[in-house]
Amino acid sequence: MAAEIVLPPELRPSDGRFGSGPSKVRNEAVAALVAVAPDYLGTSHRRETVRSVVRRAREGLVALFALPDGYEVLLGNGGTTTFWDAAAFGLVDRRSQHLSFGEFSAKFAAVVAGAPHLDAPDVIESAPGTHPEPRADAAVDAYALTHNETSTGVSMEIARPEGTEGIVLVDATSGAGGLRVDPGQFDAYYFAPQKCFAGEGGLWLACCSPLALERIERIAASGRWLPPSLSLPIALENSRLDQTYNTPALATLFLLAHQVDWMLEHGGLEWAASRCDRSAEILYGWAEASSFATPFVAKPGERSHVSATIDFDDGVDAAAVAAALRANGIVDTEPYRKLGRNQLRIALYPAIEPDDVATLTGAVDYVVDALASC
Ligand SMILES: Cc1ncc(COP(=O)(O)O)c(C=O)c1O
């Protein structure tokens, strides 16, 4: 049935990619990559052609996040999942505290729980669709927060727990570049480029404060065994040379640098976040006015402006809606698989046009009507 529904032209967004990651890559960035490809792709990552792209990305991120003096941008291969392992080796001293409120925040907590050289972490959980608050604890040397829990569409404000000396590690995989953040509130703000940075996966980046850099160096000096591919001191040394320890994907680096430049040219993080705000207002406003859709996250202040989750009434089959959208070229609106809800998840990253979000809401209404009359 879903495959038979044909959207009229006015209900087709200019771009049908609404996935939360991999997410929409801007066509202009791909065209720019094609233009430089003969001199760039397939060249050494230890030479200036590629290193200048890494430098552009690193310097651009310093500007985008207004990182104070002494902060540095580190990068390495493997995406955020690899960074969790690197952090368990190189940033957590003995005991970490984790806010666990979805699939991804739970995964980092599990990494640390399994690390034989660390104490059992303090894990504070809350129900899907909410987030817990950290609590200051003198025994904790690292607080693990998540700016945006992509699996549930909950975002939280990043603030250091008061009265603590522990470093603050923030998983900003889907929040970085789309949500506002004060660099004074974190020590490592880490992410991967396949979300707001409209690039490809397989790379991690971490904006590190002097406290985090000092922790990295102190743990390395303590003699703890660090596997080289997960070694943050090695990543730091290579990042300072605008390189990665081992061979990176050059297209990923290019798309990242291009997106950072694009954001900076338009006004930086404030511009990018405002664009996400606009998309969020359109989507949540539509859901609140709808007779069948409701924002999954109850508290408006916790509703993500980069990856939104919208529940449907029992009478509307969200999977059938997503399938009909997919058949019309609007892809990846399915919810996070393990959440198991009757909902759509829609990315609102800076690359996504707010007007396309408005068109998408019209398309959903059309499909729901059409399914009802099937
Ligand atoms: C919040 C969050 N953390 C971590 C990850 C894992 O990132 P990666 O696939 O780069 O390892 C994701 C991926 O979607 C994510 O959304």
The ligand as a Gaussian input file, in Angstrom:
#p B3LYP/6-31G(d) Opt

LIG

0 1
 C       25.426000      10.495000      20.259000
 C       26.227000       9.505000      19.471000
 N       27.336000       9.000000      20.030000
 C       28.098000       8.103000      19.377000
 C       27.768000       7.653000      18.118000
 C       28.644000       6.655000      17.430000
 O       29.361000       7.342000      16.436000
 P       30.239000       6.565000      15.374000
 O       29.290000       5.847000      14.477000
 O       31.016000       7.657000      14.679000
 O       31.129000       5.650000      16.115000
 C       26.623000       8.143000      17.507000
 C       26.227000       7.658000      16.164000
 O       25.142000       7.850000      15.694000
 C       25.838000       9.094000      18.198000
 O       24.730000       9.586000      17.645000

